[in-house]
Amino acid sequence: MELKDLARRLPDEIWAVFEPLLPPVVWVGNGRKPRSNRECLHGILYVLVTGIPWDMMPKGFPSYKTCEKRFTQWLERGIFQEAWRILVGRYECLRGINGDQICLDGSKHPSKKGANRPGPAR
């Protein structure tokens, strides 16, 4: 799968991981019907992959406010961490994970302007 595929539609294999983790969308009959979790997840992943600001989401996605609100709620519930755990488990079963080559922070350059000195006391 390429990134451009994510812009067109949310792949079923990604949705299959998230669907059981997401809380159901409940509509009480007032106002507009809420957008589905799948549509919001598609918008959220689009923003995360492309790096665009929320308010510049293209038409065709749910409102950026809706996507941003669901993203915040899902982060608080640990949904992305759980999905990550599931996906890492799948990857390990398929290909294995070499713990000797894991790099959590890609920064390999020294800090600028003498950041190796202790900062001011707070």
Backbone as JSON, one array per atom type, in Angstrom:
{
  "sequence": "MELKDLARRLPDEIWAVFEPLLPPVVWVGNGRKPRSNRECLHGILYVLVTGIPWDMMPKGFPSYKTCEKRFTQWLERGIFQEAWRILVGRYECLRGINGDQICLDGSKHPSKKGANRPGPAR",
  "N": [[0.84, -1.17, 0.0], [0.53, 2.21, -0.81], [1.12, 5.65, 0.17], [-0.55, 7.37, -1.29], [-2.74, 5.77, -1.72], [-4.02, 5.78, 0.72], [-5.08, 8.33, 0.76], [-7.21, 8.19, -0.99], [-9.02, 6.24, -0.05], [-9.91, 4.53, 3.01], [-8.07, 1.77, 3.76], [-9.32, -1.58, 4.02], [-7.95, -3.4, 5.65], [-6.69, -1.8, 7.55], [-8.9, -0.61, 8.76], [-10.05, -2.89, 9.88], [-8.43, -3.38, 12.08], [-8.87, -1.17, 13.75], [-11.69, -0.96, 14.06], [-12.93, -2.76, 16.08], [-11.91, -1.55, 18.37], [-12.84, 1.02, 18.64], [-15.21, 3.25, 20.18], [-18.81, 2.94, 19.91], [-20.7, 5.02, 17.65], [-23.15, 7.15, 18.71], [-26.35, 8.32, 18.05], [-28.7, 10.57, 19.12], [-30.92, 11.6, 17.97], [-31.16, 14.32, 17.75], [-30.33, 17.16, 15.85], [-27.84, 16.92, 13.21], [-26.97, 13.68, 11.87], [-24.22, 11.96, 13.32], [-20.93, 11.69, 11.88], [-19.46, 8.69, 10.64], [-17.29, 6.42, 12.44], [-15.4, 5.28, 10.78], [-15.15, 7.1, 8.63], [-14.13, 9.31, 10.03], [-11.73, 8.24, 11.08], [-10.38, 7.84, 8.68], [-10.03, 10.52, 7.87], [-8.43, 11.43, 10.02], [-6.1, 9.82, 9.8], [-5.3, 10.7, 7.29], [-4.56, 13.37, 7.82], [-2.47, 12.9, 9.66], [-0.62, 11.47, 8.09], [-0.09, 13.17, 5.9], [0.61, 15.55, 7.13], [-0.67, 17.98, 7.09], [-2.37, 20.94, 8.37], [-5.19, 20.65, 10.64], [-7.39, 22.27, 9.92], [-7.15, 22.47, 7.19], [-8.07, 20.27, 5.9], [-9.12, 18.41, 3.07], [-12.17, 18.77, 1.15], [-14.79, 16.35, 1.39], [-13.95, 14.8, 3.42], [-14.94, 14.29, 6.87], [-15.92, 17.1, 8.97], [-13.19, 19.13, 10.04], [-13.14, 19.76, 12.71], [-14.7, 17.77, 13.87], [-13.13, 15.49, 13.3], [-10.76, 16.16, 14.67], [-11.71, 16.31, 17.29], [-12.59, 13.64, 17.75], [-10.13, 12.37, 17.43], [-8.71, 13.34, 19.65], [-10.3, 12.28, 21.73], [-9.98, 9.54, 21.25], [-7.24, 9.26, 21.6], [-7.06, 9.79, 24.35], [-8.38, 7.55, 25.32], [-6.59, 5.57, 24.72], [-6.6, 4.22, 22.31], [-5.06, 4.33, 19.96], [-2.6, 3.44, 20.92], [-3.25, 0.82, 21.61], [-3.95, -0.2, 19.09], [-1.46, 0.03, 17.87], [-0.02, -1.83, 19.41], [-1.28, -4.2, 18.62], [-0.68, -4.22, 15.87], [2.14, -4.31, 15.91], [2.48, -6.82, 17.06], [1.4, -8.41, 15.02], [3.23, -7.86, 12.96], [5.56, -8.86, 14.08], [4.96, -11.59, 14.14], [4.84, -12.11, 11.4], [7.31, -11.22, 10.24], [9.23, -10.89, 12.19], [10.99, -9.11, 14.76], [13.88, -7.31, 15.05], [15.5, -6.56, 17.78], [17.97, -5.39, 18.16], [18.28, -3.41, 16.31], [16.56, -1.3, 16.69], [15.52, 2.03, 16.77], [14.47, 4.59, 18.65], [14.49, 7.36, 18.65], [15.23, 9.4, 16.08], [17.16, 11.37, 16.05], [20.46, 12.11, 15.63], [22.35, 13.96, 15.79], [24.4, 16.38, 17.44], [23.07, 18.69, 19.86], [22.28, 22.09, 19.08], [23.91, 25.18, 19.89], [25.17, 24.65, 22.37], [23.66, 22.87, 24.04], [24.34, 20.82, 25.69], [25.08, 21.65, 28.15], [23.94, 22.11, 31.52], [20.63, 23.36, 32.04], [19.03, 26.46, 33.2], [18.08, 26.64, 36.66], [14.83, 25.82, 37.78]],
  "CA": [[0.0, 0.0, 0.0], [1.26, 3.47, -0.88], [0.43, 6.74, 0.86], [-1.62, 7.92, -2.12], [-3.9, 4.92, -1.54], [-4.7, 6.22, 1.93], [-5.81, 9.56, 0.45], [-8.43, 7.87, -1.73], [-9.95, 5.49, 0.8], [-9.29, 3.86, 4.14], [-7.98, 0.35, 3.43], [-10.08, -2.47, 4.89], [-7.08, -4.04, 6.64], [-6.48, -0.84, 8.64], [-10.18, -0.49, 9.45], [-10.28, -4.12, 10.65], [-7.71, -3.26, 13.35], [-9.45, -0.11, 14.58], [-13.13, -1.06, 14.28], [-13.34, -3.28, 17.39], [-11.38, -0.74, 19.46], [-13.51, 2.33, 18.71], [-16.54, 3.25, 20.8], [-19.85, 3.14, 18.9], [-21.22, 6.37, 17.47], [-24.55, 7.14, 19.13], [-27.12, 9.5, 17.64], [-29.9, 10.64, 19.96], [-32.02, 12.11, 17.19], [-31.1, 15.78, 17.67], [-29.34, 17.68, 14.92], [-27.37, 16.03, 12.14], [-26.39, 12.4, 12.27], [-22.76, 12.06, 13.39], [-20.17, 10.97, 10.87], [-19.05, 7.37, 11.11], [-15.91, 6.28, 12.92], [-14.53, 4.96, 9.65], [-14.87, 8.35, 7.92], [-13.27, 10.13, 10.89], [-10.4, 7.62, 11.1], [-9.76, 8.14, 7.4], [-9.58, 11.91, 7.93], [-7.34, 11.53, 10.99], [-4.89, 9.24, 9.21], [-4.89, 11.57, 6.2], [-3.85, 14.5, 8.43], [-1.22, 12.42, 10.25], [0.31, 11.05, 7.04], [0.32, 14.3, 5.05], [1.16, 16.62, 7.95], [-1.38, 19.25, 6.9], [-3.14, 21.36, 9.55], [-6.55, 20.13, 10.69], [-8.36, 23.11, 9.22], [-6.93, 22.43, 5.75], [-8.5, 18.98, 5.37], [-9.89, 18.59, 1.84], [-13.59, 18.42, 1.17], [-14.99, 14.92, 1.25], [-13.72, 14.25, 4.75], [-15.77, 14.97, 7.87], [-15.42, 18.39, 9.46], [-11.92, 19.0, 10.75], [-13.42, 19.81, 14.15], [-15.16, 16.43, 14.25], [-11.97, 14.58, 13.27], [-9.85, 16.54, 15.74], [-12.35, 15.93, 18.56], [-12.51, 12.18, 17.89], [-8.72, 12.03, 17.61], [-8.39, 13.63, 21.05], [-11.0, 11.29, 22.56], [-9.38, 8.22, 21.05], [-5.93, 9.29, 22.26], [-7.29, 9.67, 25.79], [-8.79, 6.17, 25.6], [-5.49, 4.66, 24.43], [-6.96, 3.4, 21.15], [-3.93, 4.24, 19.03], [-1.59, 2.59, 21.55], [-3.71, -0.57, 21.49], [-3.8, -0.57, 17.67], [-0.01, -0.13, 17.65], [0.36, -3.1, 20.02], [-1.8, -5.26, 17.75], [0.07, -4.22, 14.61], [3.5, -4.78, 16.2], [2.35, -8.27, 17.23], [1.24, -9.01, 13.68], [4.49, -7.74, 12.23], [6.52, -9.79, 14.66], [4.6, -12.94, 13.68], [5.11, -12.24, 9.97], [8.69, -10.97, 9.84], [10.13, -10.83, 13.33], [11.53, -7.79, 15.08], [15.27, -7.37, 15.5], [15.63, -5.56, 18.83], [19.27, -4.74, 18.1], [18.29, -2.33, 15.32], [15.45, -0.38, 16.95], [15.93, 3.39, 17.11], [13.26, 5.3, 19.03], [14.62, 8.76, 18.32], [16.1, 9.48, 14.93], [18.11, 12.46, 16.16], [21.81, 11.6, 15.87], [23.24, 15.11, 15.72], [24.46, 17.1, 18.72], [22.2, 19.86, 19.96], [22.91, 23.36, 18.73], [24.08, 26.22, 20.9], [25.65, 24.18, 23.67], [22.59, 22.31, 24.87], [24.85, 19.77, 26.59], [25.23, 22.27, 29.47], [22.67, 22.09, 32.26], [19.84, 24.57, 31.9], [18.82, 27.22, 34.42], [17.22, 26.01, 37.66], [13.46, 26.35, 37.73]],
  "C": [[0.89, 1.24, 0.0], [0.45, 4.55, -0.17], [-0.71, 7.32, 0.04], [-2.88, 7.07, -2.03], [-4.71, 5.33, -0.32], [-5.52, 7.49, 1.68], [-7.15, 9.25, -0.22], [-9.47, 7.16, -0.87], [-9.18, 4.86, 1.94], [-9.26, 2.37, 3.84], [-8.69, -0.52, 4.48], [-9.21, -3.1, 5.97], [-6.76, -3.1, 7.81], [-7.77, -0.7, 9.45], [-10.45, -1.72, 10.32], [-9.56, -4.09, 12.0], [-8.43, -2.29, 14.29], [-10.92, -0.34, 14.94], [-13.51, -1.64, 15.64], [-12.88, -2.44, 18.58], [-12.17, 0.55, 19.68], [-14.88, 2.23, 19.38], [-17.6, 3.49, 19.73], [-20.29, 4.6, 18.83], [-22.71, 6.31, 17.78], [-25.2, 8.45, 18.7], [-28.41, 9.49, 18.42], [-31.08, 11.26, 19.23], [-32.06, 13.63, 17.09], [-30.03, 16.2, 16.69], [-28.99, 16.68, 13.83], [-26.88, 14.71, 12.7], [-24.88, 12.55, 12.31], [-22.1, 11.26, 12.27], [-19.66, 9.67, 11.47], [-17.6, 7.4, 11.6], [-14.95, 6.03, 11.77], [-14.16, 6.23, 8.87], [-13.91, 9.23, 8.72], [-11.86, 9.56, 10.95], [-9.67, 7.9, 9.8], [-9.23, 9.57, 7.4], [-8.4, 12.09, 8.86], [-6.04, 10.99, 10.39], [-4.38, 10.09, 8.05], [-4.08, 12.75, 6.75], [-2.5, 14.05, 8.98], [-0.18, 12.06, 9.18], [0.82, 12.25, 6.24], [0.96, 15.42, 5.84], [0.46, 17.95, 7.77], [-2.08, 19.65, 8.19], [-4.57, 20.83, 9.48], [-7.49, 20.96, 9.83], [-8.15, 23.19, 7.72], [-7.3, 21.07, 5.15], [-9.33, 19.2, 4.12], [-11.36, 18.25, 2.04], [-13.73, 16.93, 0.89], [-14.72, 14.18, 2.55], [-14.73, 14.89, 5.7], [-15.16, 16.31, 8.25], [-14.12, 18.19, 10.22], [-12.13, 19.04, 12.25], [-13.88, 18.45, 14.66], [-13.98, 15.47, 14.32], [-11.02, 14.89, 14.42], [-10.4, 16.14, 17.11], [-12.27, 14.42, 18.78], [-11.07, 11.74, 18.12], [-8.31, 12.22, 19.07], [-9.04, 12.6, 21.97], [-10.33, 9.92, 22.45], [-7.98, 8.16, 21.64], [-6.08, 9.09, 23.76], [-7.68, 8.26, 26.19], [-7.71, 5.15, 25.29], [-5.73, 3.78, 23.21], [-5.79, 3.25, 20.18], [-2.81, 3.38, 19.6], [-1.98, 1.12, 21.42], [-3.58, -1.06, 20.04], [-2.33, -0.81, 17.34], [0.46, -1.47, 18.2], [-0.08, -4.28, 19.14], [-0.96, -5.36, 16.48], [1.51, -4.68, 14.81], [3.48, -6.3, 16.38], [2.22, -8.99, 15.9], [2.55, -8.99, 12.91], [5.52, -8.73, 12.76], [6.23, -11.21, 14.23], [4.99, -13.15, 12.22], [6.6, -12.16, 9.64], [9.69, -11.02, 10.98], [10.67, -9.42, 13.53], [12.93, -7.98, 15.65], [15.48, -6.24, 16.5], [16.96, -4.83, 18.83], [19.28, -3.52, 17.18], [17.13, -1.36, 15.51], [16.01, 0.96, 17.39], [14.66, 4.19, 17.41], [13.3, 6.77, 18.69], [15.65, 8.87, 17.21], [17.15, 10.56, 15.0], [19.49, 11.91, 16.52], [22.83, 12.73, 15.83], [23.27, 15.8, 17.08], [23.55, 18.32, 18.7], [22.98, 21.12, 19.63], [23.02, 24.25, 19.96], [24.39, 25.69, 22.28], [24.59, 23.59, 24.58], [23.07, 21.21, 25.79], [25.12, 20.33, 27.98], [23.9, 22.22, 30.21], [21.95, 23.43, 32.11], [19.67, 25.29, 33.22], [17.88, 26.47, 35.37], [15.84, 26.65, 37.59], [12.85, 26.34, 39.07]]
}
